[in-house]
Amino acid sequence: MKSFMSWSLTGLLSLLLIQSVNAQNTKGYNLGDAVADFRLKNVDSRQISLTDYRTQKGLIVVFMSNHCPFSQAYEDRLIALDHKFSSQGYPVLAIMPNDPKAYENDSFKNMQARSIEKGYPFAYGMDETQATARAFGATRTPEVYVLKQTNAQFILEYVGTIDDSPQDSESVQRRYIDEAVTSLLAGRPVQSPITKPIGCAIKWK
């Protein structure tokens, strides 16, 4: 009986430890939080950071990857969002958070090739240590965070998916990112500030 109780207690502690680690992996910024600065290696090999966008009104941060079919399905829509909002002070910043050892398509070399092939008008940085993805609490690609610059800080105003039709752009009913940025530009609160991201799970190291 004693050994059974001891085993049960050990198993319970192990389970709690696993749950704690998982919680840490997905813990991130909440709405209204100020986002800390970060540095990434862009596809042009220069270092980029959040402070590089200090002249902007805000930023559309999207975690995406080359291999994920959901990310691929949204590429043209992300390009369209950047074309629409970058001139209004809300450019797109794409971040690749995956361990490239999991998928060769997500290597830095292939990020560069994809950026050229699709003609990305926005920066596409590699989160080599995955520290930025963990700080945001990102879990999927694509997953989007809309930030508004307030008092020299970037404040999280929206987190979730791009729209409500990941596989068919012709069937979109709600354009969540478009709605969020349009509201922020008009000085209004975001109507649907949290939505469920739909995509591939981030491949952690």
Residue frames as qw, qx, qy, qz and C-alpha x, y, z in Angstrom:
[[0.000, 0.886, 0.463, 0.000, 0.00, 0.00, 0.00],
 [0.321, -0.782, 0.099, 0.524, 2.81, 2.33, 0.88],
 [0.395, -0.162, 0.587, 0.687, 4.60, 1.71, -2.43],
 [0.217, 0.610, 0.676, 0.352, 1.34, 2.28, -4.35],
 [0.121, -0.937, -0.266, 0.191, 0.75, 5.59, -2.58],
 [0.397, -0.598, 0.319, 0.619, 4.36, 6.58, -3.20],
 [0.371, 0.150, 0.680, 0.615, 4.04, 5.74, -6.90],
 [0.101, 0.792, 0.580, 0.163, 0.78, 7.66, -7.15],
 [0.231, -0.892, -0.061, 0.384, 2.28, 10.73, -5.52],
 [0.412, -0.362, 0.503, 0.668, 5.31, 10.56, -7.82],
 [0.301, 0.408, 0.715, 0.481, 3.06, 10.19, -10.86],
 [0.012, -0.899, -0.436, 0.049, 0.93, 13.12, -9.75],
 [0.305, -0.770, 0.154, 0.539, 3.96, 15.33, -9.21],
 [0.402, -0.079, 0.639, 0.651, 5.28, 14.37, -12.66],
 [0.200, 0.652, 0.666, 0.301, 1.93, 15.21, -14.23],
 [0.136, -0.933, -0.228, 0.245, 1.81, 18.57, -12.48],
 [0.397, -0.541, 0.370, 0.642, 5.37, 19.29, -13.63],
 [0.350, 0.232, 0.700, 0.578, 4.47, 18.47, -17.24],
 [0.059, 0.831, 0.540, 0.118, 1.39, 20.68, -17.03],
 [0.286, -0.844, -0.010, 0.454, 3.49, 23.47, -15.55],
 [0.399, -0.270, 0.532, 0.696, 6.04, 23.22, -18.37],
 [0.244, 0.490, 0.707, 0.448, 3.27, 23.23, -20.97],
 [0.085, -0.912, -0.379, 0.134, 1.69, 26.26, -19.33],
 [0.338, -0.681, 0.221, 0.611, 5.05, 28.04, -19.47],
 [0.399, 0.050, 0.660, 0.634, 5.40, 27.16, -23.13],
 [0.095, 0.628, 0.631, 0.446, 2.08, 28.78, -24.00],
 [0.248, -0.785, -0.329, 0.463, 2.23, 31.67, -21.54],
 [0.423, 0.308, 0.274, 0.807, 2.50, 34.99, -23.28],
 [0.027, -0.015, 0.097, -0.995, 1.24, 38.53, -23.50],
 [0.117, 0.601, 0.760, -0.219, -2.32, 39.42, -22.55],
 [0.170, 0.761, 0.386, 0.492, -4.43, 42.13, -24.15],
 [0.251, -0.954, -0.038, -0.160, -3.23, 45.51, -22.95],
 [0.769, -0.454, 0.173, 0.416, 0.31, 44.30, -22.23],
 [0.191, 0.881, -0.355, -0.246, 3.32, 46.17, -23.52],
 [0.962, 0.227, -0.003, 0.153, 5.45, 44.00, -25.81],
 [0.524, -0.679, 0.328, 0.395, 9.16, 43.88, -25.02],
 [0.364, 0.751, -0.439, -0.334, 11.73, 44.59, -27.72],
 [0.879, -0.053, 0.459, 0.122, 13.18, 41.67, -29.66],
 [0.114, 0.682, -0.544, -0.475, 15.80, 41.14, -32.35],
 [0.862, 0.239, 0.443, -0.054, 15.53, 38.85, -35.35],
 [0.301, -0.303, 0.629, 0.649, 17.60, 37.96, -38.40],
 [0.585, 0.583, 0.129, -0.549, 15.70, 39.23, -41.44],
 [0.866, 0.319, 0.358, 0.142, 15.83, 37.48, -44.83],
 [0.457, 0.843, -0.141, 0.244, 18.15, 40.25, -46.08],
 [0.772, 0.016, -0.406, 0.488, 20.56, 39.16, -43.29],
 [0.034, 0.479, -0.284, 0.830, 20.25, 42.40, -41.33],
 [0.203, -0.289, -0.799, 0.486, 19.11, 42.47, -37.72],
 [0.259, -0.506, -0.307, -0.764, 15.64, 43.90, -37.15],
 [0.173, -0.192, -0.752, 0.607, 13.93, 44.80, -33.90],
 [0.046, -0.755, -0.653, 0.051, 10.65, 46.14, -32.59],
 [0.206, -0.716, -0.081, 0.662, 12.27, 49.54, -32.07],
 [0.247, -0.026, 0.572, 0.781, 12.80, 49.77, -35.84],
 [0.060, -0.563, -0.704, -0.429, 9.04, 50.37, -36.05],
 [0.227, -0.481, -0.484, 0.695, 8.91, 53.22, -33.53],
 [0.097, 0.187, -0.187, -0.959, 7.81, 55.68, -36.23],
 [0.294, -0.253, -0.784, -0.485, 4.73, 53.56, -36.97],
 [0.551, -0.368, 0.077, -0.745, 1.29, 53.76, -35.35],
 [0.820, -0.230, 0.439, -0.288, 1.37, 50.03, -34.75],
 [0.118, 0.443, -0.854, -0.245, 2.38, 46.68, -36.15],
 [0.920, 0.043, -0.025, -0.388, 0.79, 43.48, -37.46],
 [0.129, -0.523, 0.842, -0.027, 3.02, 40.67, -36.16],
 [0.920, 0.113, -0.074, -0.369, 2.39, 37.27, -37.74],
 [0.423, -0.420, 0.800, 0.065, 4.12, 34.03, -36.83],
 [0.835, 0.439, -0.029, -0.330, 4.25, 31.96, -40.02],
 [0.546, -0.389, 0.694, 0.262, 6.29, 29.25, -41.70],
 [0.272, 0.416, -0.626, -0.601, 7.21, 28.02, -45.16],
 [0.087, 0.027, -0.986, -0.137, 6.09, 24.41, -44.79],
 [0.242, 0.350, 0.742, -0.518, 2.66, 24.96, -43.22],
 [0.139, 0.419, 0.717, 0.539, -0.19, 24.82, -45.78],
 [0.128, -0.851, -0.486, 0.152, -2.23, 27.25, -43.66],
 [0.285, -0.661, 0.138, 0.680, 0.59, 29.80, -43.79],
 [0.261, 0.002, 0.660, 0.705, 0.87, 29.27, -47.54],
 [0.062, 0.648, 0.723, 0.230, -2.88, 29.79, -47.96],
 [0.178, -0.898, -0.305, 0.263, -2.64, 33.15, -46.19],
 [0.540, -0.183, 0.205, 0.796, 0.45, 34.56, -47.93],
 [0.155, 0.447, 0.446, 0.760, -1.44, 36.59, -50.53],
 [0.336, -0.818, -0.424, -0.194, -3.84, 37.89, -47.89],
 [0.584, -0.612, -0.085, 0.526, -0.93, 38.99, -45.69],
 [0.405, 0.064, 0.320, 0.854, 0.65, 40.76, -48.65],
 [0.068, -0.658, -0.494, -0.565, -2.68, 42.50, -49.27],
 [0.489, -0.796, -0.325, 0.150, -2.91, 43.54, -45.61],
 [0.541, -0.388, 0.080, 0.742, 0.56, 45.06, -45.77],
 [0.234, 0.317, 0.439, 0.807, -0.27, 46.90, -49.00],
 [0.237, -0.754, -0.488, -0.371, -3.44, 48.29, -47.40],
 [0.532, -0.822, -0.204, 0.021, -2.18, 49.23, -43.95],
 [0.712, -0.150, -0.045, 0.685, 1.59, 49.84, -44.11],
 [0.217, 0.438, 0.166, 0.857, 1.02, 53.29, -45.62],
 [0.435, -0.717, -0.221, -0.497, -1.41, 54.00, -42.76],
 [0.171, -0.667, 0.547, -0.477, 1.11, 53.10, -40.09],
 [0.794, -0.239, 0.487, -0.273, 0.42, 49.40, -39.55],
 [0.470, 0.510, -0.679, -0.244, 2.93, 47.32, -41.54],
 [0.979, -0.131, -0.091, -0.125, 3.21, 43.54, -41.36],
 [0.022, -0.656, 0.747, -0.107, 6.16, 41.85, -39.67],
 [0.943, 0.012, -0.261, -0.207, 6.41, 38.09, -40.34],
 [0.266, -0.624, 0.706, -0.206, 8.34, 35.83, -37.97],
 [0.810, 0.130, -0.552, -0.151, 9.35, 32.19, -38.57],
 [0.503, -0.628, 0.445, -0.393, 9.40, 30.47, -35.14],
 [0.991, -0.015, -0.031, -0.128, 9.92, 26.81, -36.07],
 [0.556, -0.507, 0.606, 0.260, 12.94, 24.61, -35.45],
 [0.534, 0.598, -0.395, -0.448, 14.24, 24.27, -39.05],
 [0.050, -0.308, 0.950, 0.028, 15.52, 20.80, -38.23],
 [0.523, 0.272, 0.711, -0.384, 11.89, 19.66, -38.14],
 [0.630, 0.670, 0.392, 0.006, 11.22, 20.88, -41.69],
 [0.559, -0.071, 0.308, 0.766, 13.94, 21.79, -44.18],
 [0.171, 0.700, 0.465, 0.515, 11.46, 24.16, -45.87],
 [0.331, -0.923, -0.192, -0.027, 11.70, 26.37, -42.79],
 [0.707, -0.186, 0.019, 0.682, 15.46, 26.89, -43.07],
 [0.077, -0.742, -0.010, 0.666, 16.78, 30.44, -43.36],
 [0.151, -0.203, 0.666, 0.701, 17.89, 29.77, -46.94],
 [0.035, 0.437, 0.838, 0.324, 14.40, 28.66, -47.89],
 [0.054, -0.784, -0.430, 0.445, 12.88, 31.64, -46.06],
 [0.100, -0.545, 0.296, 0.778, 14.98, 33.90, -48.27],
 [0.077, 0.051, 0.811, 0.578, 13.90, 32.02, -51.40],
 [0.008, 0.620, 0.785, -0.001, 10.22, 32.12, -50.45],
 [0.076, -0.740, -0.214, 0.633, 10.36, 35.83, -49.69],
 [0.035, -0.388, 0.498, 0.775, 11.79, 36.53, -53.14],
 [0.056, 0.218, 0.901, 0.370, 9.45, 34.10, -54.91],
 [0.052, -0.712, -0.698, 0.059, 6.32, 35.65, -53.38],
 [0.195, 0.537, 0.087, 0.816, 7.64, 39.20, -53.37],
 [0.438, -0.654, -0.534, 0.308, 7.05, 39.81, -49.67],
 [0.135, 0.779, 0.024, 0.612, 6.75, 43.58, -49.13],
 [0.563, -0.765, 0.133, -0.282, 7.33, 43.05, -45.40],
 [0.005, 0.599, -0.773, 0.209, 10.21, 41.86, -43.24],
 [0.939, -0.101, -0.265, -0.193, 10.46, 38.11, -42.61],
 [0.060, -0.695, 0.636, -0.329, 12.61, 37.37, -39.59],
 [0.752, -0.016, -0.658, 0.033, 13.85, 34.10, -38.12],
 [0.577, -0.676, 0.244, -0.388, 13.27, 33.49, -34.43],
 [0.566, 0.408, -0.706, 0.123, 16.40, 31.36, -34.07],
 [0.057, 0.182, -0.811, 0.553, 16.16, 30.90, -30.29],
 [0.338, -0.490, -0.749, -0.292, 12.33, 30.77, -30.33],
 [0.229, -0.273, -0.525, 0.773, 12.43, 33.30, -27.47],
 [0.228, 0.042, -0.112, -0.966, 10.18, 35.75, -29.31],
 [0.545, -0.217, -0.657, -0.474, 7.50, 33.14, -30.02],
 [0.489, -0.332, -0.735, 0.333, 7.57, 32.06, -26.37],
 [0.087, -0.161, -0.301, 0.936, 7.36, 35.66, -25.17],
 [0.407, -0.038, -0.278, -0.869, 4.25, 36.23, -27.28],
 [0.558, 0.041, 0.711, -0.426, 2.77, 32.87, -26.30],
 [0.590, 0.398, -0.414, -0.567, 2.44, 31.85, -29.96],
 [0.663, -0.115, 0.726, -0.142, 1.40, 28.25, -30.58],
 [0.701, 0.430, 0.561, 0.093, 0.57, 28.07, -34.29],
 [0.089, -0.357, 0.417, 0.831, 1.48, 29.28, -37.74],
 [0.174, 0.469, -0.077, 0.863, -0.09, 31.51, -38.76],
 [0.373, -0.698, -0.543, 0.278, -0.96, 33.37, -35.55],
 [0.250, 0.605, 0.121, 0.746, -1.33, 37.15, -35.52],
 [0.379, -0.601, -0.417, 0.568, -0.79, 39.86, -32.92],
 [0.204, 0.768, 0.227, 0.563, -1.87, 43.44, -33.64],
 [0.503, -0.395, -0.318, 0.700, 0.08, 46.02, -31.66],
 [0.085, 0.915, 0.237, 0.315, -0.78, 49.70, -31.20],
 [0.513, 0.138, -0.307, 0.790, 1.96, 52.14, -30.27],
 [0.350, -0.855, -0.271, -0.270, 0.93, 54.15, -27.23],
 [0.390, -0.885, 0.249, -0.052, 3.30, 56.38, -25.27],
 [0.221, 0.690, -0.688, -0.043, 6.32, 54.85, -27.03],
 [0.392, -0.177, 0.889, -0.156, 5.21, 51.32, -26.16],
 [0.441, 0.046, -0.698, -0.562, 3.68, 48.65, -28.38],
 [0.486, -0.054, 0.614, -0.620, 0.47, 47.47, -26.70],
 [0.025, 0.098, 0.960, 0.260, -1.25, 44.21, -27.63],
 [0.452, 0.167, 0.118, -0.868, -4.74, 44.91, -28.99],
 [0.873, 0.213, -0.072, -0.432, -5.61, 41.71, -30.88],
 [0.173, -0.410, 0.891, 0.088, -4.47, 38.08, -30.99],
 [0.732, 0.217, 0.579, -0.286, -5.68, 35.18, -33.11],
 [0.611, 0.266, 0.649, 0.366, -6.43, 34.33, -36.71],
 [0.136, -0.104, 0.339, 0.925, -6.41, 36.44, -39.87],
 [0.526, 0.005, -0.184, -0.830, -9.98, 35.76, -40.97],
 [0.692, -0.070, 0.557, -0.455, -12.67, 33.10, -40.71],
 [0.906, 0.383, 0.103, -0.149, -11.84, 31.10, -43.86],
 [0.417, -0.641, 0.555, 0.329, -8.28, 29.79, -43.87],
 [0.557, 0.015, 0.753, 0.351, -8.64, 27.49, -46.88],
 [0.316, 0.581, 0.607, 0.441, -10.84, 29.61, -49.16],
 [0.179, -0.206, -0.101, 0.957, -10.29, 33.33, -49.45],
 [0.220, -0.256, -0.501, -0.797, -13.49, 33.68, -51.47],
 [0.522, -0.516, -0.659, -0.164, -15.59, 32.48, -48.52],
 [0.311, -0.046, -0.481, 0.819, -14.36, 34.98, -45.93],
 [0.247, -0.777, -0.524, -0.245, -17.12, 36.52, -43.83],
 [0.423, -0.901, -0.009, 0.096, -15.07, 38.12, -41.06],
 [0.635, 0.521, -0.237, 0.519, -11.71, 39.78, -41.76],
 [0.631, -0.690, -0.277, 0.220, -10.50, 40.00, -38.18],
 [0.568, -0.228, 0.043, 0.790, -7.14, 41.71, -38.81],
 [0.124, 0.429, 0.368, 0.816, -8.65, 44.21, -41.22],
 [0.401, -0.762, -0.421, -0.286, -11.43, 44.96, -38.73],
 [0.663, -0.566, -0.219, 0.439, -9.00, 45.33, -35.83],
 [0.459, -0.081, 0.131, 0.875, -6.61, 47.71, -37.58],
 [0.024, -0.555, -0.434, -0.709, -9.45, 49.73, -39.10],
 [0.497, -0.774, -0.388, -0.061, -10.96, 50.19, -35.62],
 [0.632, -0.464, -0.091, 0.614, -7.62, 51.19, -34.09],
 [0.333, 0.184, 0.272, 0.884, -6.98, 53.73, -36.84],
 [0.219, -0.635, -0.403, -0.621, -10.41, 55.23, -36.14],
 [0.080, -0.380, 0.515, -0.764, -9.71, 55.38, -32.41],
 [0.802, -0.247, -0.054, -0.541, -12.24, 52.67, -31.60],
 [0.513, -0.389, 0.752, -0.145, -11.72, 49.49, -29.52],
 [0.253, 0.195, -0.873, -0.370, -11.33, 46.19, -31.36],
 [0.745, -0.146, -0.056, -0.648, -14.70, 44.39, -31.48],
 [0.992, -0.090, -0.072, -0.045, -13.31, 40.84, -31.48],
 [0.030, -0.855, 0.513, -0.076, -9.90, 41.15, -29.82],
 [0.342, -0.365, 0.865, -0.028, -9.35, 37.40, -29.31],
 [0.856, 0.272, -0.155, -0.412, -9.99, 34.67, -31.87],
 [0.851, -0.247, 0.456, 0.084, -8.75, 31.11, -32.18],
 [0.137, 0.654, -0.608, -0.429, -5.68, 30.74, -34.41],
 [0.929, 0.215, 0.272, -0.130, -6.00, 28.01, -37.04],
 [0.433, 0.755, -0.490, -0.048, -2.80, 26.52, -38.40],
 [0.832, 0.139, -0.493, 0.212, 0.13, 24.20, -37.81],
 [0.687, -0.711, -0.045, 0.140, 1.58, 23.72, -34.34],
 [0.120, 0.881, -0.450, 0.081, 4.91, 25.47, -33.81],
 [0.925, 0.077, -0.309, 0.206, 7.80, 22.98, -33.92],
 [0.387, -0.875, 0.268, -0.112, 9.75, 23.61, -30.72],
 [0.435, 0.558, -0.681, 0.191, 13.38, 22.67, -30.26]]
